[in-house]
Amino acid sequence: MIDLHTHSTASDGSLSPQALVEEASKRGLTALALTDHDTINGLGEAEKTARKLGLHFIPGIELQIEWNQESGGEFHLLGLGIRQPSPAFLEAVASLAKGREERNLEILERMHELSIDATYEEIRALSGGHSVGRPHFAAILVQRKIVKNREQAFRRYLGRGKPLYAPKKGLEFDKIVPLIKESGGIAVLAHPMSLFVAWGRLPELVKNLKERGLDGLEAWHPTAKPRSCKRLEELGKTLGLYITAGSDFHGEARPDRRLGITAGDKKIEDSVLEAIPPLTSIA
């Protein structure tokens, strides 16, 4: 098995980069990509551990892309194979970190408006010194006994359209794709169904993105139904895109997602990676 979409404590996962790689090795995975949200801070630790364990490691990232559509949804882009981050790429990622901080402070202000007592220092402490995100605000709500668990925190307070929701700033697709490529990576559209685009419009949209530099499509993701994944795979292959698959593993934050497993409890086979030359050419 392999996995091309995972998260660690460097963003919103519950396992450290080292522990994540160790768990992947324990479960028999032969290759793993770490794709934390808007940060590459965990890649060094993960790669060092992977080398010790003989695991093929793919340094990656998951980036928020600007997506102003009436249908809502969100646009996430995976950068896989980020082995030599360029100065411009690092600057773009830093801008996302700044936007995340502004969003966090807005969420905190909304909490105070609801008379929920909390300080940013408390929330930052829950992140273990890594990127602060909504899961850490959810943890505070659980601690304050306002909700029973993190799932309820998102459903009632932190999800889109809820009292503590604040939109997240993203990067421009046309600007970040060249920076991913100059950093050694490929640009892959993550969980396409999250765009909330009707099937009738999706092929034209993906074709347009390919013409603008998109390299691949994450056809297999646990939030999609297997029949939708097969349809996405066919679309991607028709357009000449690389087809990837991932678990979007987060650990305790999303216990239903398992390393090396994607939609329909399907194991992610080595053949997925073998079909992506840019990622297999470097051991």
C-alpha positions in Angstrom: 0.0 0.0 0.0 0.9 3.6 -0.4 -0.8 7.0 0.5 -0.4 10.3 -1.3 -2.4 12.5 1.1 -1.8 12.6 4.8 -1.5 15.2 7.6 0.6 15.5 10.8 0.8 17.9 13.8 2.5 20.4 11.5 -1.0 21.3 10.4 -4.1 19.6 11.8 -3.2 15.9 12.2 -2.8 14.2 15.6 0.5 12.4 14.9 3.9 14.1 14.7 5.6 13.7 11.3 7.9 11.1 12.8 5.1 9.2 14.4 3.1 9.3 11.1 5.9 7.8 9.1 6.4 5.1 11.8 2.7 4.3 11.7 2.7 4.0 8.0 5.7 1.7 8.1 4.0 -0.4 10.8 0.9 -0.8 8.6 3.0 -2.0 5.7 3.0 1.1 3.5 5.9 1.3 1.0 5.4 5.0 0.1 4.0 8.0 1.8 3.4 11.6 1.0 3.1 14.2 3.8 0.8 17.0 2.6 0.1 19.3 5.5 -2.2 22.3 5.1 -0.3 25.3 3.9 3.1 24.3 5.5 6.2 22.2 4.8 7.5 22.4 8.3 7.1 18.7 9.0 8.8 17.5 5.9 12.4 17.3 7.2 11.4 15.2 10.2 9.2 12.9 8.2 11.8 12.4 5.5 14.6 11.6 8.0 12.4 9.0 9.6 11.4 7.5 6.2 15.0 7.0 5.3 15.7 5.1 8.5 12.7 2.9 7.9 13.3 2.4 4.1 10.0 4.0 3.2 9.7 5.9 -0.1 8.9 9.5 1.0 7.2 12.1 -1.1 7.5 15.7 0.3 4.2 17.5 -0.3 1.8 20.2 0.8 -2.0 20.9 0.5 -2.7 24.5 -0.5 -5.9 26.5 -0.2 -6.8 28.1 -3.6 -9.1 31.0 -4.1 -12.5 29.7 -5.1 -15.3 32.3 -5.4 -18.1 30.2 -6.8 -21.8 30.6 -6.0 -22.0 26.8 -5.3 -19.7 27.2 -2.4 -17.2 24.4 -1.9 -13.5 24.7 -1.6 -10.5 24.3 -3.9 -7.5 22.5 -2.5 -4.3 21.8 -4.5 -1.7 19.1 -3.6 1.9 19.9 -4.4 3.6 16.5 -4.6 7.4 16.1 -4.8 8.4 19.5 -3.3 12.1 18.6 -2.9 13.6 22.0 -3.6 11.2 24.8 -2.5 12.0 28.0 -4.4 12.2 31.3 -2.6 9.0 32.4 -4.4 7.2 29.2 -3.3 8.2 29.8 0.3 7.0 33.3 0.1 3.6 32.2 -1.1 3.3 29.6 1.7 4.3 32.3 4.2 1.4 34.5 2.9 -1.0 31.7 3.6 0.4 31.4 7.2 -0.3 35.1 7.7 -3.8 34.7 6.4 -4.4 31.7 8.7 -3.3 33.8 11.7 -5.7 36.6 10.7 -8.5 34.0 10.4 -7.7 32.5 13.8 -7.9 35.9 15.5 -11.3 36.4 13.8 -12.6 33.1 15.1 -11.3 34.0 18.6 -13.1 37.4 18.4 -16.3 35.6 17.4 -15.9 33.3 20.4 -15.6 36.3 22.7 -18.8 37.7 21.1 -20.5 34.5 22.2 -19.1 34.9 25.7 -16.9 31.9 25.3 -13.8 32.6 27.4 -10.5 31.6 25.7 -7.1 33.1 25.0 -5.0 32.7 21.9 -2.2 31.4 24.1 -4.4 28.5 25.3 -5.3 27.6 21.7 -1.7 27.9 20.5 -0.6 25.6 23.3 -3.0 22.9 22.0 -1.3 23.0 18.6 2.0 21.9 20.2 3.8 24.9 18.6 2.6 24.1 15.1 0.0 25.8 12.9 -3.1 26.7 14.7 -6.4 25.8 13.0 -10.0 25.0 13.6 -9.4 21.6 15.3 -7.7 23.5 18.1 -10.6 25.8 18.6 -12.8 22.7 18.6 -10.7 21.3 21.4 -11.2 24.4 23.4 -15.0 24.0 23.0 -14.8 20.5 24.2 -12.7 21.5 27.2 -15.2 24.2 28.1 -17.9 21.5 27.9 -19.8 23.6 25.3 -19.8 20.5 23.0 -19.2 16.8 23.6 -16.6 16.2 20.9 -14.8 17.9 18.0 -17.3 16.6 15.5 -20.1 18.4 17.3 -17.9 21.5 17.5 -17.7 21.6 13.8 -21.3 20.8 13.2 -22.6 23.5 15.6 -19.9 26.2 15.6 -17.0 25.9 13.3 -18.4 24.5 10.0 -19.2 26.6 7.0 -22.1 29.0 7.8 -21.9 28.4 11.6 -21.3 31.1 14.2 -17.6 30.7 14.5 -16.8 30.1 10.8 -14.5 32.5 9.1 -13.5 32.1 5.5 -9.9 31.1 4.7 -7.8 33.1 2.3 -6.2 31.2 -0.6 -3.6 31.5 -3.3 -4.2 32.2 -7.0 -4.1 28.9 -9.0 -2.2 30.5 -11.9 0.5 31.9 -9.6 1.1 28.9 -7.4 1.2 26.2 -10.1 4.5 27.4 -11.6 6.0 27.8 -8.2 5.1 24.1 -7.4 6.8 23.0 -10.6 10.0 25.1 -10.0 10.2 23.5 -6.6 10.3 20.1 -8.2 6.7 19.1 -7.7 3.5 18.4 -9.6 0.1 20.1 -9.0 -2.8 17.8 -8.2 -6.4 18.8 -7.7 -7.3 17.4 -4.3 -10.7 15.8 -3.7 -12.5 17.3 -6.7 -15.9 16.7 -5.4 -15.3 19.3 -2.7 -15.5 22.0 -5.4 -19.3 21.4 -5.4 -19.3 21.6 -9.2 -22.1 19.7 -11.1 -20.9 16.7 -13.2 -22.1 18.5 -16.3 -19.6 21.3 -15.7 -16.7 19.4 -14.1 -15.0 18.1 -17.3 -14.7 21.5 -18.8 -13.4 23.0 -15.6 -10.8 20.3 -15.1 -9.8 20.6 -18.8 -9.3 24.4 -18.3 -7.2 23.8 -15.2 -5.0 21.3 -17.2 -4.5 23.9 -19.9 -3.3 26.2 -17.1 -0.8 23.8 -15.7 -2.7 21.1 -13.6 -0.8 17.8 -13.6 -3.0 15.4 -11.8 -6.4 14.6 -10.2 -6.9 13.0 -6.8 -9.6 10.7 -8.2 -9.7 8.5 -5.1 -10.6 10.2 -1.8 -12.6 8.8 1.2 -15.2 11.5 1.1 -16.3 10.5 -2.4 -18.4 7.4 -3.4 -16.5 4.7 -5.3 -18.6 5.2 -8.4 -17.7 8.9 -8.4 -14.0 8.1 -7.9 -14.1 5.8 -11.0 -15.8 8.5 -13.0 -13.1 11.0 -11.9 -10.4 8.5 -12.8 -11.9 8.1 -16.3 -12.1 11.9 -16.7 -8.5 12.4 -15.6 -7.1 9.7 -17.9 -9.1 11.1 -20.8 -7.4 14.5 -20.2 -4.0 13.0 -19.8 -3.7 13.8 -16.1 -1.9 11.7 -13.5 -4.3 9.9 -11.2 -3.6 9.9 -7.5 -5.3 8.4 -4.4 -5.1 9.2 -0.7 -6.7 8.7 2.7 -6.5 12.3 3.8 -5.4 10.8 7.1 -5.5 13.1 10.2 -5.4 10.6 13.0 -7.6 11.1 16.0 -9.2 14.2 14.5 -10.8 12.0 11.8 -10.7 8.4 13.1 -12.7 7.1 10.1 -9.7 7.7 7.8 -7.0 5.0 7.7 -3.6 5.1 6.3 -3.3 3.5 2.9 -7.1 3.2 2.5 -9.3 5.4 0.4 -13.0 5.4 -0.9 -14.9 2.2 -0.5 -12.3 0.8 1.9 -10.1 0.3 -1.1 -6.4 -0.2 -0.5 -4.2 2.2 -2.4 -1.9 0.0 -4.5 1.7 0.7 -5.5 0.5 0.9 -9.1 -0.9 4.3 -8.4 2.6 5.7 -7.7 4.2 3.7 -10.5 2.0 5.6 -12.9 3.4 9.0 -11.9 7.0 9.2 -13.3 7.9 12.5 -11.6 7.4 11.0 -8.2 9.0 7.6 -8.9 12.1 8.9 -10.6 13.6 10.1 -7.3 14.1 7.4 -4.6 
